[in-house]
Amino acid sequence: MRSHRVRDIAEQAGLSAATVDRVLHGRPGASPRAARAVEQAVAELDRQERALRLGARPIVVDVVMQAPRRFTDRVREAVESQLPGIPGARARFDLREGGEPADLVRVLERVGRPGRSSHGVLLKAPAVPEVESAVARLADRGVPVVTLVTDLRAPRIAYVGLDNAAAGQTAAYLVARMTRSEGSVLTTVSRSSFYGEEERRSALVAELDRLRPDLEVLGVADADGLDGSTGDAVRAALAGLAAPVVAVYSAGGGNRAVLGALDEAGQTCETFVAHDLDADNLALLRAGRIDVVLHHDLRADARTALTQLLRHHHLEAGSPVSVGAAVQVVTRTNIPARLGPAWLR
């Protein structure tokens, strides 16, 4: 419990100062009901004190992401939905669909410089040495970084997002149980340098090797999850492929393009497992073109990520901690009734 004056706790709890003093020091003579009232009063005073501290200065958070717009739009909405709960908080967004690591490094170098103070960065970026070095320099300057959805081997204070290994294992289980034929499993990742997506794919490969060794895994990467480049990459991978594609695990998106390339090649997969309930995947799921979406709550991720930054600055109780979200298996029969953005209502 935080340190508050006995008379303030007594006033908040509606008890005498003597009773509060007995509760706080564990002396006899206070009822269980009084002890609960003191505990509740202290919690209420803690919340009020935190609100006052937060309101005394603005909280600026930088959100830096490299991902297709269909995903970054959802992240922006998720973060903005949580800001009203933090007095004085605002966010700056630098959201890009592609580019070189040097572009991200330049953005990160601007964060926390004179005239652009920042209380922390929510970051989705490839795990390449240049970006990880930039994160280390931010840490040296006292600017905390929370990685979102995909992690880095860098001094970030926490990772928040899907448990990617569990997601890959879940995808393997679904593919193994839902796919009857032998053949190839097409996997896609937007960038091989995104640690989270590679973690998903590696977990799928290992689990399929155990569950269905008759299935051969075919990988497509480095198309940024964009429809045009993803379609080209899948067409190239299918050219001359002997075994038919019987299943798809799309960890990196661009699923309309993946399906288009399969249609052009005359391939009809039995099982299609995708990630994230964005507008494209929701439409494909309802139309029966994909079978399963592995989903997690981005609003909950945003709330958790912001909490880690507040903890770092001692504006929230506790120390920063990484949080891996559980995967939700969504089919056309159990689409959540309301996910937040207007196009999902």
C-alpha positions, 0 to 999 in steps of 0.5 A: 500500500502507498504511504498516505496520512492516517487522517486522509485514509480515515476520512476516505474510509469513514472511520476513526483515525484510531481504527485506521491506525490499528489496521495499518499496524496490525494491532488488535481491536479492528474488525474485518469490515474495517480492514476491508474499508481501509484497504479500499480507501488506500486503493482509491487514494492511490488512483486519485494520486496517480490521476493527479500525477498524470494530469500534471504533465503531458504523456507523449507516446510514439507509435512506430510500425512497419506493416500493411495499412490494413493492420496499422489502421487497426493498431492506430484505432486500438491505441487511440481507444485507450488514450482517454484513460490516461489523463494528458496522454497523446500519441504520435504515429509513424506508420509505414507499409515498407521501406529500408531499415535505415528509414526506421532508424531515422525515425527512432533517432528523432524520438526523444531529441530536444524539442521532441520529448517522448515517454516511450515508443510502441514499436513493430519493426524487423529484427535487424542489427540497425534497428536493434542498435537504434533501440539500444540508443533510445534505452541509453537516452532513457526512452523506453521501448515496448515491442508490439506483435513482433519482438527484438533482441534489444533492450526493450522493456517489454514485449506485448502481443500474440504468443507467436509460438503458440499461434504456430502450433495452433495453426499446425494442429488445425492444418493437420486435423482439417487437411485430408490429402497429402501435398504441400503447405504454403506458408507466408511471412511478410518479412523473414526479419520479423521475429514474430512471424518467423517464430510462428512459421518455425513452430508450425514446421516443427509441429507439422513434422510431428503431426503430419510428416507427409505434408511438405512445407513451402515458404514465401517471404519478404513481400511485406504482406502487400497484395501486389508483391505477395501475389507475385511471390506466391506465383513464383513459388507455385511455378513448377511445384510438383505436389499440390498445395493442400493447405495455407498458413498465412502468417504475413497477410495479403490473403486476397493475393494468395488466393488469386495466385492459387486460383490462377494455378488451378490449386484448391487448398483444403485448409486456409489459416490466416491471422488477424480479423482485418476487413479483408480477412473478415470478408474472406472468412464470411465468403468461405474463402479462408477457414480459420483466423487466428485472432487476438484483441489489439485493444487489450494489447494497446492497453497492456503496452501503455501500462508497461510505459506507465510502470517504467515511469512509476506512474503505475504500480508494478514493474514492466513485464512482457505479456503474450496474448492467447490466440483465439480461433475464429471461424465463420460460425463464431465471428465476434459480434463487435470488434470496435472499428466501424467496418467490423460492426 
